[in-house]
Amino acid sequence: MQDPEIDYAAVFRALPGMVALLTPELVYVDANEDFERLSGRTREELVGRYIFDIFPENPKDPAAAGMRETRESMLRAVATGERDTMALLRYDIEDPQRPGQWVEHFWSPVNAPVRGPDGEVMLLVHRVEEVTEFIRAFGGRSDDRRARVLEAELYTRARELQEVNERLRRAHAHEREVALTLQAAMLPPPRPGGHHRAAVRYRPAVGALNVCGDWYDLVDLPDGGMAVAVGDVVGHGLAAACAMGQLRSALSAACRVADGPGSALEALGLYARFVEGAESATAVTTFVDWDDHTITYSCAGHPPPALLDPDGTVTFLDRATDPPLGARPEHVGRPETSIPFAEGAALVLYTDGLIERRTEDIDRGLARLADSLARHRHAEPERLADALLADLLPAEGNTDDTALVVLRL
């Protein structure tokens, strides 16, 4: 039985409640029937017009803030790519039948971004619940004074809630800025030269508050080899970024003195027990020996690195896997193993944001990674890194941070 074709334009027009579509510049693209009816404007009067040319602030009320608050919410949704729900809002609109007469409305708006294939916001869904009659009727028709007192009380509480929400947004935005600055300082680009050609990428998750603790590192070893590592700290925000910085620095130091990646992760695990926020962090480190053409690796609960041979064959380095840092109550040494590599191969390390999806098994993500690597096997590290992100991250944006290292061997 074939699925019926759905006329989404007709569905949009029939949606209950006021719904309009706007461009990121806040120009109307469409409006449904309830929006036309309750706002007193026809679709032809709305489409192609800037929203606040049609619904300006009430000039008769010096304290009016409906337009300003709605504009800030819309621009915030466009800038962050996140849905923005407003508190109960008083917004007077001019009666189209009686110019100069302003009608009091109480609205509960939600502004939701719609992303295009490139991940950028292309439309804004503006939905408004009209609650004016509910507020007026709640106090009872026989007691208008009581109804007006209730209106004022609800409006005052809604404004207080909105102010609290705005302060929380500013605080979280500041925390995100600090965390991203710390991550940027701790995750510099690789130094050119030597045996290798490398590319690194870090993509924070979509969402104003969703700063995580993903990290990477490339370390020149005393014997002329190189250590490449990635890790992931559980949690979000500044605390995760701080824990990330401590673990990255500790592993960088351990790799320079350890006799192999297993010993380096063993030392990191002992250190992690004394770092707040480092519980159950994951990491993987690889030691590259340029002379012997071997990679020795060890993994602490992390997705396996991928070795891409020049012929397109992909091997996942999953034969030295152990639990995450600090997961065992007693101290146990970490395993390690080695694998040869051919001239021109590529080593790819990454965090789970690149491959994991909440609705599917991890094997599907690994298969996508292997397929993308095989298709782009001849690309240089910078192009290969960009291709992997384009192929594997969702078009609407990744919900988890992603760190990626590509090393041409």
TIZA-77599 format. One record per atom (N, C-alpha, C): x, y, z. Coordinates in steps of 0.2 Angstrom, whole numbers, plus 2048, in hexadecimal, padded with zeros to 3 digits. Layout:
BEGIN
XYZ ...
// end
This chain:
BEGIN
8047FA800 800800800 804806800 80380B7FB 8088107FA 806816800 80B819802 80981F807 806824803 801828806 7FE82D802 802833802 8028377FC 80683D7FC 802842800 806846804 80484B809 805852806 800856806 80185D804 80386180A 80986280B 80B865811 80986C811 80986F80C 80687680C 7FF87780E 7FB87280D 7F487280F 7F4870817 7F986C819 7F986A820 7FB870824 800874821 80287A825 7FD87F825 7F9880820 7F3885820 7EE883825 7ED87C826 7E887A82B 7EA879832 7F087A833 7F387983A 7EF87D83F 7ED87B845 7E987E84A 7EE88384D 7EC88984F 7F088E852 7F489284D 7F689884F 7FA89C84B 80189A849 802899843 809897840 80B89B83A 81189D83A 8138A1834 81B89F833 81D89F82D 82489E82B 8278A5829 82D8A682B 8318AC82A 8388AA828 83B8AE824 8428AE822 8468AF828 84D8AE828 8518B082D 8518B882E 84F8BB829 84F8C382A 8488C582C 8448C082E 83E8C1832 8388C482D 8398C2827 8348C4822 82F8BE821 8288BF820 8238BA820 8248B6819 8248B081A 8248AB814 81D8A8813 81A8A6818 8138A3818 8108A481F 8098A381F 8058A3825 7FF89F825 7FD89B82A 7F8897829 7F189B82B 7EC89782A 7E589A82A 7E489D831 7E689A836 7E489D83D 7E98A383E 7EF8A383C 7F38A983C 7EF8AF839 7ED8AE833 7E98B382F 7E38B6833 7DF8B1836 7D98B2839 7DA8B6840 7DF8B4844 7E08B684A 7E48BD84A 7E88BE845 7EC8C4845 7E88C9841 7E38C783D 7DF8CC83A 7E38CE833 7E78CB831 7EB8CC82B 7EA8C6826 7EA8C881F 7E98C381A 7F08C0819 7F18BB816 7F78B8813 7FB8BD80F 7F78C080A 7FA8C5805 7FD8CB809 7FA8CD80F 7FC8D2812 8038D1816 8048CA817 8098C881B 8108C6817 80F8C2812 8148BF80E 8188C480B 81F8C480C 8248C9809 8258CF80E 8228CF813 8228D5818 8268D381E 82A8D8820 82E8D8827 8288D782D 8298D3831 8248D1836 8228D883A 8278DC83C 8268E1840 8248E783D 8248E7836 8208EC832 8198EB833 8178E5833 8108E4834 80D8E483B 8128E1840 8108E1847 8158E584B 8158EC84A 8198F084E 8178F1855 81B8F4859 81A8F5860 8148FA861 8108F9866 80B8FE868 80D90586A 80D90A866 810910868 80C91486D 80691186F 802914875 80491287B 80990C87B 80B909882 81290A882 81590F886 81C90F887 82090988A 81C90588E 81F8FF891 81F8F988C 81C8F9886 81B8F4882 8218F1880 8228EA880 8288E787E 8278E187A 8218DF878 8208D9874 8248D986E 8248DE86A 8288DE864 8308DC865 8328E086A 83A8DF86C 83B8D886E 8378D5872 8388CE875 8378C9870 8328CA86B 8318C5866 8378C5861 8398CB85F 83F8CC85B 8458C985E 8468CA864 84C8C7867 84C8BF867 8468BD868 8458B5868 8468B2861 8438B685C 8448B3855 84B8B4853 84F8B9855 8568BA853 85A8B5856 8588B385D 85C8AE860 85B8A785D 8558A685B 85489F858 85889F851 8588A484E 85C8A4847 8648A3849 8668A784E 86D8A784F 8708A0852 86C89D857 86E89785A 86C891857 866891852 86488B84F 860887854 85D88A85A 85A88785F 85388A85F 84E885861 847888862 84788D868 843892868 84389786D 83C89886F 83A896876 833896878 83389C87D 82E8A187B 82D8A787F 8288A6885 8298AA88A 8248AA88F 81D8AD88C 8188AD890 8128B188F 8148B888D 8118BA888 8138C1885 80D8C5883 80D8CB886 8088D0884 80A8D487D 8068D4878 8088D7872 8028DA86F 8018E086F 7FC8E486C 7FD8E4865 7F78E3861 7F88E485A 7F28E9857 7F48ED852 7EF8F284F 7E98EE84C 7E38F184D 7DD8EE84A 7DD8F0843 7DD8EB83E 7DD8ED837 7D78F1835 7D28F0838 7CB8F3837 7CB8FA83A 7CF8FB83F 7CF902842 7D6904843 7D990783E 7E090A83F 7E090E845 7E690D849 7E791184E 7E490E855 7E0909854 7DD90685A 7E28FF85B 7E48FE861 7E88F9863 7E58F4867 7E58ED866 7E28E8869 7E78E486D 7E58E3874 7EA8E0878 7E98D8877 7EF8D5876 7EF8CE875 7F48CB87A 7F38C587C 7F88C1880 7F98BB87C 8008BA87A 8028B4876 8088B0879 8088AA878 80D8A687A 8118A3874 8168A6872 81A8A586B 8208A086C 82189C867 826898866 82A89985F 83089A85F 83489B859 838895857 837891852 83B88B851 83F88C84A 84688B84A 84988B843 84888583F 849886839 849880834 84F881830 85387B830 85A87C82D 859879826 85E87C822 85E87981B 86387481A 865871814 86986B814 87086D816 872874816 879876818 879877820 874876823 87487782A 87287E82D 872882828 87088982A 86888A82A 86688F82F 85F890830 85D893829 857890826 855893820 84E896821 84A894827 843896828 843896830 83E89A832 83C89B839 834899839 83389483D 82C89383F 82A897845 82589B844 82289F849 81B89D84B 81B89A851 814897853 81289B859 80B89D859 8098A285E 80289E861 80289D868 7FC89B86B 7F98A286D 7F38A386B 7EF8A986D 7EB8A7873 7ED8AA879 7EA8A987F 7E68AF882 7E58B487E 7E18BA881 7DB8B8884 7D68B5880 7D08B3883 7D08AF889 7D58AA889 7D58A688F 7D78AA895 7DB8AF895 7DD8B389A 7D88B889D 7D48BA898 7CE8BF899 7C98BB89C 7C88B589A 7C28B189D 7C38AE8A3 7CA8AD8A5 7CB8A98AB 7C98AC8B1 7C88B38B2 7C68B68B8 7BE8B68B8 7BB8B48B3 7B38B48B3 7B08BA8B0 7AB8BA8AC 7A88BF8A9 7A58C48AE 7A38C28B3 79F8C68B8 7A48CA8BC 7AA8C98BC 7AF8CD8C0 7B58CF8BC 7B48D48B8 7B98D78B4 7BF8D98B7 7BE8DC8BD 7C48DE8C1 7C98D88C3 7C68D38C5 7CA8CD8C7 7CD8CA8C1 7CA8CA8BB 7CD8C88B5 7D38CC8B3 7D28D38B4 7D88D78B2 7DE8D68B7 7DC8D58BD 7E28D48C2 7E58CD8C0 7E18C88BE 7E58C28BC 7E98C38B6 7E78C78B1 7EB8C88AB 7F18CB8AD 7F18D18B2 7F78D48B4 7FC8CF8B7 7F98CB8BC 7FD8C68C0 8018C18BB 7FD8BF8B6 8008BA8B1 8058BD8AD 8048C38AB 8088C78A7 80F8C88AB 80E8CB8B1 8148CC8B5 8188C68B6 8158C08B8 8198BA8B9 81C8B88B3 8198B98AD 81C8B78A7 8228BB8A5 8218C18A6 8278C68A5 82D8C48AA 82B8C38B0 8318C18B5 8348BA8B2 8308B58B0 8338AF8AE 8378B08A7 8358B58A3 8398B689D 8408B989F 8408BE8A4 8468C18A6 84B8BC8A9 8488B78AD 84C8B28B0 84F8AD8AA 84B8AC8A5 84D8A88A0 8538AB89C 8528B289B 8578B6897 85E8B689B 85D8B78A2 8638B78A6 8678B08A5 8638AA8A5 8668A48A5 8698A389E 8668A5898 8698A5892 86F8A8891 8708AE894 8768B2894 87B8AE898 87A8AC89E 87F8A88A2 8818A289E 87C89E89B 87E898897 88389A891 88189F88E 8848A2888 88C8A388A 88C8A7890 8938A8892 8978A2894 89489D897 897897898 899894892 89589488D 897890887 89D894883 89D89B884 8A289E881 8A989D884 8A989C88B 8AF89B88F 8B189488D 8AC88F88D 8AE88888B 8B1887884 8AE88B87F 8B188A878 8B888E878 8B989387C 8BF89687C 8C489187E 8C388E884 8C7889887 8C9884882 8C388187F 8C487C87A 8C987E874 8C8884872 8CC88686C 8D388786E 8D4889874 8DB88A877 8DF883877 8DB87E879 8DD87787B 8DE873874 8DB87586F 8DA871869 8DD875863 8E4876863 8E787A85E 8E8876857 8E9879852 8EA87584C 8F187184C 8F286C848 8F8868849 8FE86C845 90486B848 90986F845 90B86C83E 90D86F839 90F86C833 91686A833 91786582E 91E86382E 91F85C831 925859831 926852833 92484D82E 922847831 92084182D 91984282A 91584682D 90E84582D 90B84B829 90584A827 90084F825 8FA84E828 8F785282C 8F2851831 8EC857830 8E6855831 8E185A832 8DD858838 8DA85E83B 8D685D841 8D0861841 8CB85F844 8C4862843 8C186284A 8BE86784C 8B9867852 8B386A851 8AD867852 8A786A850 8A3869857 8A186F85A 89D86F860 89686D85E 89286A862 88B868861 88786E860 88186D85C 87C87285B 879873862 878879863 87587B86A 87988086E 876885870 87988A874 87D88787A 87A88287D 87D880884 881879883 88187787D 88487087D 88B86F87B 88F87387F 89687287F 89986C882 89D86887F 89F862882 8A6861883 8A985B885 8B085B886 8B4857881 8B385787B 8B7853876 8BD856875 8C3852874 8C9855873 8CD85186E 8D385386C 8D8850868 8DF852869 8E484E867 8EB850869 8EF84D864 8F5850862 8FA84D85E 90084F861 90484A863 90A84B867 910847863 91684B863 91C849860 920845866 92183F865 92483B86A 92C83B86A 92F83A86F 93783B870 93A83686B 937830869 93B82C864 93A82D85D 93683385C 935835855 92E833852 92A82F856 92482D854 91F832856 918831855 913835857 90D83285B 90A835860 904833863 8FF837861 8F983485F 8F383785D 8ED835862 8EA839865 8E5837869 8DE83B869 8D983886A 8D283C86B 8CF83A871 8CB83E874 8C783C87A 8C083F87B 8BC83D880 8B6840881 8B4840888 8B384688B 8B1846892 8A9846892 8A6843897 89F843897 89C84989A 89784C898 89485289A 895858895 89285D898 892863893 894869897 89686F894 897875897 89F876899 89F87B89D 8A687D89F 8AA8778A3 8A68748A7 8A986E8AB 8AC8698A7 8A88678A2 8AB86289D 8B1865899 8B186B897 8B786E894 8BD86E898 8BC87089F 8C28708A3 8C48698A4 8C08648A5 8C285D8A6 8C685B8A0 8C385C89A 8C785B894 8CE85E893 8CF864895 8D5867895 8DA86389A 8D88618A0 8DC85E8A4 8DE8578A1 8D985389F 8DB84C89C 8DF84D896 8DE852892 8E285288C 8EA85488D 8EB858892 8F185A894 8F5854897 8F185089C 8F484B89F 8F684589A 8F2844895 8F383F890 8F984188C 8F984788A 8FF84A886 90684988A 90684A890 90C849894 90D841895 90883D896 909836897 90C833891 90A83588B 90C832885 913833884 916839886 91D83A885 922836889 91F83388F 92382F893 922828893 91C826891 91981F891 91D81B88C 91D81488D 920810888 91B80E883 915810883 91080E87E 909811880 90481187C 8FE81487D 8FA811883 8FB80A884 8F8807889 8FA80A890 90080B891 90380E897 901815898 900819892 8FE820892 8F7820895 8F381C892 8EC81C894 8EB81989B 8EF81589D 8EF8128A4 8F18188A9 8F681C8A7 8F78228AC 8F18278AB 8EE8288A6 8E982D8A5 8E382B8A9 8E28248A9 8DC8218AD 8DD8238B5 8E38228B7 8E58238BE 8E482B8C0 8E682F8BB 8E58368BC 8DE8388BC 8DA8358B8 8D38378B7 8CF8368BD 8D18318C2 8CE8308C8 8CE8368CC 8D283B8CB 8D38418D0 8D18478CC 8CE8478C6 8CB84C8C2 8C484D8C2 8C18528C5 8BA8528C6 8B78538BE 8B284F8BD 8AF84F8B7 8B284A8B2 8B78468B4 8BA8428AF 8B883B8AF 8B383A8B4 8B08338B4 8AE8308AE 8AF82A8AC 8AD8278A6 8AF82B89F 8B482F89F 8B6832899 8B982C895 8B982D88E 8BC82888A 8C282B886 8C7827884 8CD82A880 8CF82487C 8D3826877 8D7821873 8DD824871 8E3821871 8E982486F 8ED81F86B 8F0821866 8F481D861 8FB820861 90081B860 90781D85F 90981B858 90B81F854 90D81E84E 91581E84D 91781884B 91E81784A 920817842 92381D840 92481E839 929819836 92E81783A 933813838 93180C836 92D80983B 92A80283B 924802837 921808836 91A808832 915804836 91580583D 910802841 90C807845 906806847 90280A84C 900805852 902808858 90180485E 8FB808861 8F6805864 8F0809866 8ED80686C 8E980A870 8E6808876 8E080C877 8DA809879 8D480D879 8D080C87F 8CE811882 8CA811889 8C3813887 8BF80E885 8B880F885 8B681487F 8BA81587A 8B981A875 8B881686E 8B4819869 8B4816863 8BA81585F 8BB81085C 8C280E859 8C4812854 8CB814853 8CE81884E 8CD813847 8CD817842 8CD81383B 8D3814837 8D680F835 8DC80F830 8D980E829 8DB813825 8D881381E 8DF81181A 8DE80B817 8E4809812 8E380D80B 8E980D808 8E8811801 8E380E7FC 8E28077FD 8DD8047F8 8D68057FA 8D5808800 8CE80A802 8CB805808 8CF80080A 8CD7FC80F 8CE7FF816 8C97FE81A 8C8802820 8C97FD826 8CD7FE82B 8CE7F9830 8CD7FD837 8C87FB83B 8C77FE841 8CC7FB847 8CF80084A 8D47FD84F 8D07FC856 8CE7F6856 8C97F485C 8CC7EE860 8D27ED85F 8D57E7863 8D87E8869 8D87EE86C 8DB7F0872 8D67F5876 8D07F2877 8CB7F787A 8C97F5881 8C97FA885 8C87F988C 8C27FE88F 8C07FE895 8BB802897 8BD809898 8B880E898 8BA815899 8BF81789F 8C181C89F 8C681E8A5 8C281E8AB 8C581B8B0 8C281B8B7 8BC8178B8 8BB8128B3 8B580E8B3 8B68088B8 8BC8068B8 8BE8008BD 8BF8038C4 8BD7FF8C9 8BE8018D0 8C68008D2 8C97FB8CE 8D07F98D0 8D47FB8CA 8DB7FC8CB 8DF7FE8C6 8E17F88C2 8E07F88BB 8E27F38B7 8E67F68B1 8EB7F38AE 8EF7F58A9 8EB7F58A2 8EC7FA89E 8E87FB898 8EC7F7892 8E87F388E 8EA7F0888 8ED7F4882 8F17F187E 8F37F5878 8F57EF873 8F47F186D 8F67ED867 8F97F1861 8FC7EE85D 8FF7F1857 8FC7EF850 8FC7F384B 8FA7F1845 8FF7F583F 9017F183A 9057F5835 9017F9831 9047FE82E 901803829 905803823 90280481D 905805817 90680D816 90B80E812 90D815810 90781880C 90581E80E 8FF82180B 8F882080F 8F881C814 8F281A818 8F082081C 8EA82081F 8E8826823 8E5823829 8E782682F 8E4824835 8DF82A837 8D9827839 8D482C83B 8D182A842 8D282F846 8CF82F84D 8C983484E 8C4833852 8BE837852 8BB835859 8B683A85B 8B2839860 8AB83685E 8A7834863 8A1830861 89C83585D 89C83C85E 89884085A 89883F852 89D83C850 89E83B849 89A835846 89983084A 89682A848 88F82884C 88E82A852 889827856 88282B854 87D828854 87682B854 872827859 86E82B85C 86A828862 86582385F 863823859 85E81E857 861818853 867817853 86A81184F 87080E853 872808851 878805853 87E808851 883808855 88A80B854 88D80884D 88B80284C 88E7FF846 88C802840 88680583F 884809839 88880F839 88A81283E 88E81883E 89581683B 89881183E 89F80F83C 89F80D834 89980A832 89980882B 89980E827 895813829 89581A825 89C81D825 8A081C82A 8A681F82B 8AB81B826 8AA815826 8AF811821 8AD81281A 8A7813818 8A5814812 8A781B80F 8A7820814 8A9827812 8B1827811 8B4823816 8BC823815 8BE82080E 8BA81A80C 8BC817806 8BB81B800 8B581F800 8B48247FB 8B98297FA 8BB82C800 8C08327FF 8C7830801 8C98297FF 8CF827802 8D582B7FF 8D482E7F9 8DA8317F6 8DB8397F8 8D683B7FC 8D68427FE 8DB843803 8DE849803 8E384C808 8DF84D80E 8E384D814 8E084D81B 8DA85381B 8DC859819 8D785E81A 8D185D816 8D185B810 8CB85980C 8C885380F 8CB84E811 8C8848814 8C584A81A 8C784E81F 8C4850825 8BD853823 8BD85881E 8B785B81D 8B285781A 8B4852816 8B084D812 8AD849818 8B084781D 8AE842822 8A8846826 8A984C828 8A485082B 89E851827 89F853820 89985481C 89584D81B 89984881B 89584181A 89283F820 895840826 89283C82C 88E840831 88F847831 88C84B836 88584D833 87F84D837 87984E834 878855831 87485682C 87485D829 87186282D 86D860832 86A864837 86E86683C 87486383C 879865842 87A85F846 88085E849 88185984E 87F85A855 87C855858 87A85685F 87F854864 885852862 88B851866 891854863 895856868 89C859865 89F854861 8A485685C 8A7851858 8AE854857 8B3850859 8BA851858 8BD84C853 8C184E84F 8C484A849 8CB84B848 8CF846847 8D6846845 8D784283F 8DA84583A 8DC841834 8E3841833 8E783C833 8EE83C832 8F083782C 8F383A827 8F6837821 8FC834823 8FD82D822 903829825 90882981F 
// end
